[in-house]
Amino acid sequence: MAMDEAFNFYYRDNIEMMELSGAKPVPFSPVHDSSLPDVDGIYIGGGYPELYVRELSENQGMRASLERAHERDLPIYAECGGLMYLAREIEWEGERQEMVGLVPGKVRRGSIRVVSYVHGHLARDCVLGPAGAKIMGHEFHHSEMVMDEREKVDYAIRLARGTGVKDGLDGFCEGRMVASYSHIHSASFRGFPAEFIRACREKRGLN
């Protein structure tokens, strides 16, 4: 679980539910650590990565470690700031820096601040749960994601209320990775985070 000055926005309930599902959260710092710890899944929450774009970009060891984790199909769930970090670049206050590059788009300051409760459903089976599962949470961000329209993009979440990445679509999905603007609360869907933990155990061969 990413935890440092750039990433520290988490629903405490989600962490407690992960622990009740048998997981042991292991903190790591995308700003300071040169590689991931030995973990079975990756959870990158919200925060203010736009304030640490240079530090995050210059930590090429962590960026490469996350790329390798995705290549190994390790389950990854990123929310808001985590989504921004996994994009190809962040452009903020006249500064443009490369990020991890797992999400085919770039982040820039949006024209409006997006603050809203969200609700919707999972549009496809993914590490968060099965297609059709109802989800609720919130989104709060000043940024917008500009996706590379030349590339096919799959989304795991369809919002009935909320903006998401664009037009109510959220949760960029590739393999066992989901990266969304929405922060999902476990009380809205008891399958999360249990389904994510199940995917982590499955990858380790424990199921």
N, C-alpha and C positions, 0 to 999 in steps of 0.2 A: 504494500500500500504506500503510494507516494505521500510523504509527509515532510514538509519543510516550509520555508518562508514563501515559496511560490505556490504550493499546493497544500491546503489545509481545510477546505470546506467539505465536510462530510456530515450526513445525518448520523448522529450517534446511534440511533436505533438500527441503522443498517449494519454498523460494525458489530453491535451486540447480537444481531441475528446471524451474522457470519460466524461468530463465536459459538452460538447455540447450534449451528449447523456443522460444527466440528472443525472449523477453520481457526488457524492461529495467524492473525494479522502480523506481518513482518514489515516494519517501516523501512523505506529507503528514500534517498534524496536525489531527485533529478538535477538539482543544482550542484550538490557537493560530491556525490558518490560517482565513481568511475564506471561502475557496472552494477547490474542487478544482483541481489542476493539469490540464494538457491531457493526458489519458490515455485509453486505449482500454478499460479495465476497472478495477474497484475491488475490492480485497481488504482486508477489515477483520478482523483477527485478534482473539485473546483479550486479556485484560488485566483491569483493574479500573475499568471505567467507573463503577461505583457509588461510587467514591471521588472522582469528578470530575463528579458529576451537575450541579452548578450551572454549572461552566465549560462543559460540553458543551451544556447547555440554553441558556445565554446566547449561545453562538456561533450565532446564527440564520443568519448568512451561510453557514456550512458546512452546516447543516441544509437550507437552501433549495437549495444547490448539489447535495446528494445527491438531493433530491427531483427536481430537473430532470434529473439523470443517469438516474434510473429512468424518468422520463417519456420520455426519448430512447431507452429500452431498452438502455442501456449495461450490459454484463455486470457483475453484482455478486455477490461471494461473501463472506459474513460468518460468522465462527465465534465462538460463545459470547459474549464481550464485544461483538463486532460485532453479534450478534443482539440483545443488550440495547439497544445504541445505536440500532438501527433500529426498535425498538418505539415505541409511542406515548408511554410514560412509564416512568420508573423511580421506585419508591417504596422508600426505604431509610433506616433509622434515623430515621423520623419526617419525612423530607423527601421531597417528591414534585415531580419536575421533568419537563417535557415533553422528549421526544427527537425523533428524525427523523420517526417515524410511518409508515414503510413497511410495518411488520409490525403487523397488527391485533390488538394485545394489549398488556398492560402487564407490567412486571417487578416482582417484590417478593422480599424475602428468603424463601427456602424453609424448611420445617420441618426438613430434613435437608441435610447436605452430600452432594452427588452426586460420587463419584469412581469411575470404572470404565473399563476398556478397553471399546471398542464394536466390534461387527462387524455387518454387514448388507448391504443392497444398495440400489441406486437404484431407486425404485419407478416412476419415469417419466423420460423424456428431459428433460434439463436442461443447464445450462451446465457441470455437473461431468462429464457423460458420458451414455451411453445407458442406458435402463431395463435392469435386470438386472445391471449391473456391481457386483461385490463391493467393499465398502469396509471398512477397519479404521482405528481410531484410538483416541481417548480422549475422555472428558468429565470436566470438573472444574469444578464451580460450586456456589455457595451460594444461588443464586437460582432462582426458578421463573417460568415464563411463563404468564400467565393470558390465554388467547385470547378474543376477542370471539365468542361462540358464535352471534351473529346473522349473522355473515359467513361465507361459504364460504371454507374454508381448504384449500389443496392442499399436500401434503407430498412432498418429493422423495426422502426416505430412509425405509426401513423397517428398523429394527434388530432383529436376533435376540438381541443382547445389548446392554443399555444402556437408558437412560430416554428420552433425547431431549427433545422439547418435552412430549410426553405419550404414555404407553402404547406406547413404542417407535417412535412417529412423530416424525420430525425433518426439518429442512430445509424451513422455510416457503418455498414456491415461487410466484413470480408473474412472468410474463414471463421475463426473463433474470436474475432475482435468486433466489438461494438463501441462506437464513439459518438456521444450525443451531447447536445446542449442541455437536454432535460436531466434534472437530478431526480431519480426515481426513489420514492419512499417505500420501504418494505411493507408498511401497513396496508398499502394499496394493492399489493400482490404478494401474498405470502410465499409464492414460489421464488421470489427474489429476496434475499440472495441465495437461497438454497439451490436453485437451478445453476447458478454460477459456480457454487462450490461443487456441485455434482460434476460439472464440466471439468473442473480442476482435478477432481479425484479420478475421473475417467481418463484424463490425459496421463496421469501418473500410473494408471492401471490398478486403481484401488477399488473400483466398482465391480 
